[in-house]
Amino acid sequence: MRWTIPPPSEWVILGRPAGEWVYLALMTAQGVNSIVQSLGNSTGTLAERGVMIGQMLIGGSAIGVVVCTILGYRLGMRLLWLFAVSACGTVALVMWALVNAPVVDVLTPTLGAAVVCAVVVWYGRRRLRAAITRRRWAEVVADHAAAADEFVGTIEHLTAEQWTRRLSAEAWSPAEITDHLARTYAQYAGESRGKNSLRVRLRWPQLLLARAFVKPRLLRGAPFPKARAPRTLRPSAGPTTPADGVALFRATGAACVRDLTILAERRPYRQLVHPYLGPLPLYDMVTFAAQHVRHHHRQLLGIVAAVPQE
């Protein structure tokens, strides 16, 4: 049997885990309470105005997180962080400016609020990833299928000369590109079944920059920056003929999408590790796979233009 991770046992109510409903109820109560308190506060001093604004941010972001979790929108991720920052900042401001507590007494409740917010962010991100995965899964799988069809439509018509042609000593031939894509599919299919993930190759400062500025562009289809593939994903000679390449690409791609779909049904909050972008939610991983195929498809088109068919 291919699947090695048992599905989690949890109570499900209206298609969502019971724990998620408790979380949404608590966030709704916190949001409404914070908004009500902000409307009832006086705004005489600067500190009181700051507390009022903090409570409004807490309430608005909490309600926004609930809505985004129910509907499956990415905006909820940013609202979660806004909720956490606003909550910690408001607690510190209340203790320091309104209660006139000493520094030590300000730090203790602020750290307590930070711990609570860390738990909220951790669990809230899981539930948001699950909601977004459920909402977008059919869309991202269809987009990947379109990219795969374009790739196959090119390699199945390549000549023997084009199939093994490299445009430079460092470049890969279509055979090697196909082998690389098959290895990538096999890696993520295996990780979805509980096998070892890839090692992140960037240090934290570089990784944060890559996730903030490079990842959104790649997911939208921007050209890939030059980067060396991990050793396990580097190709060998590749399939012997274009027909063999089509068979390998189709088989590994279908197996990967099937295993990711099983994971999306059982644990939609899961993430898989990209060597240069770090952990990616399942919907982003499938989108990245589609853009990865398109990236190499553009390389194929360059080879076709350089070595036209006779």
C-alpha positions, 0 to 999 in steps of 0.5 A: 500500500502506497499511503503510509501516514494514517489519516488523523482521527478527529470529529468533523462538524459541517466539513470542518474539525470540531477544534476549528469551530471552537477556535473560530468561536473564540476569535469571534468573541475576542473580536466583538469584545475588543471592538465593543471595548474600543467604542466604550473607551475615552480618548482623552490622553494619547495613551488612551487613544493608543489603547483604543486603536489597539483594541480596534485593530485586535477586533477587526483583525480577529473578525477578519481572520474568522471570515478568511478562514471560513472562505479560504482567503490568503489575507487571513495570514496577514491578519493573524500577524496583525492580531498578534502584534496588536494584542501584544502591543496593546497589553504592553501599552495598558500596563505601562501607560495606564496602570503605570506598572514598573518595567518588570510588571510590564514584561510579564503580561506582555510575554504571556500575551506573546505566548498566547498569540504564538499559539493562535498564529500557529493554529490559525495558520494551519486552519487557514492553509486547510481552508485555502487548500480546500477552496483552491485545490481543483483550480491549482490541479487544473493549472498544473495539468495545463502546464504538463500538457504543454510540456508533453505537446513539445517533447513528443514531437522532438527529433532524436537530435533535439532530444539529446541536444544541449545549448551549452555545457552547463545546460540540460538536454530535453532528456535531462530536463524530463528526468529532472522533472520526474525526480522532482515529482518523485521527491514530493510524492515521497514527502507527501507519504512521510519520507524525508523532505529536502534540506533548505539550502538558504540561511534564515536572512536569505530565506526570509528575503526569498519568501518575501520577494522571490516566492510571490513572483515565481508563483505568478509565473516570473522567470526562475533565477539561476540556482543549482538543483539539489543533488537528488534532483539532478538528472542522469542521462534521462529517457532514451527517446521522447516517447519514453520521456512522455511515459516517465513524465506522465507517470511520475506527474500523475503519481505525485498529483494523486499523492498530494490530493490524498494528503490534501483530503486528509491533512490539508494544512500540511506543508512540503519543503522547497530547497530555496523557498522553505515550507510551502502549503500544498496549494502553493506547492502545486502552483510552483510545480506548474510554474516549474514545468513552464520554466523548463518548457521555455528551455525546451522551446529554446532548443527547438528554435536552435535545432529546428526539425528537418 
